[in-house]
Amino acid sequence: MASPTDSQDPFERIYVVCEQVPSGQVATYGDIAAIVGQGCDARTVGHAMAALGSRAASVPWQRIINRTGGISTSGGRQRELLEAEGVTFDDKGHARMDAHHWAGPSEAWARERGFNVLPPREGPAPSPQLTLF
């Protein structure tokens, strides 16, 4: 029997990756697309999330958000679920990406299943430490 990662169904591959996002962390549509690869883009991930149907019970859809940390669904259910997992939001209603952005799957997990890893994130340079003598 073929595993879901052997499937050519891009939605199934997307769901397998989404299932890896841990509680208390979030990933962007673009993150999921980059991990899936094979021509998948953020829009395809959005379509897959909208088509979850009965898979919504096993795929943590609430952990997939837009690139600015915003919630793309209507209503407050997604934010409620994320807050229950410990995800915090800024005053504009965006998830605090600095605190909750998932780094992606391990290289071993991704390679074993035919997925990609996320490249290291670029961020602001750490501030130099002041040493007092």
Beta strands, then each sheet from edge to edge (+ up, - down):
strand 1: 27-28
strand 2: 64-65
sheet 1: 1+ 2+
end
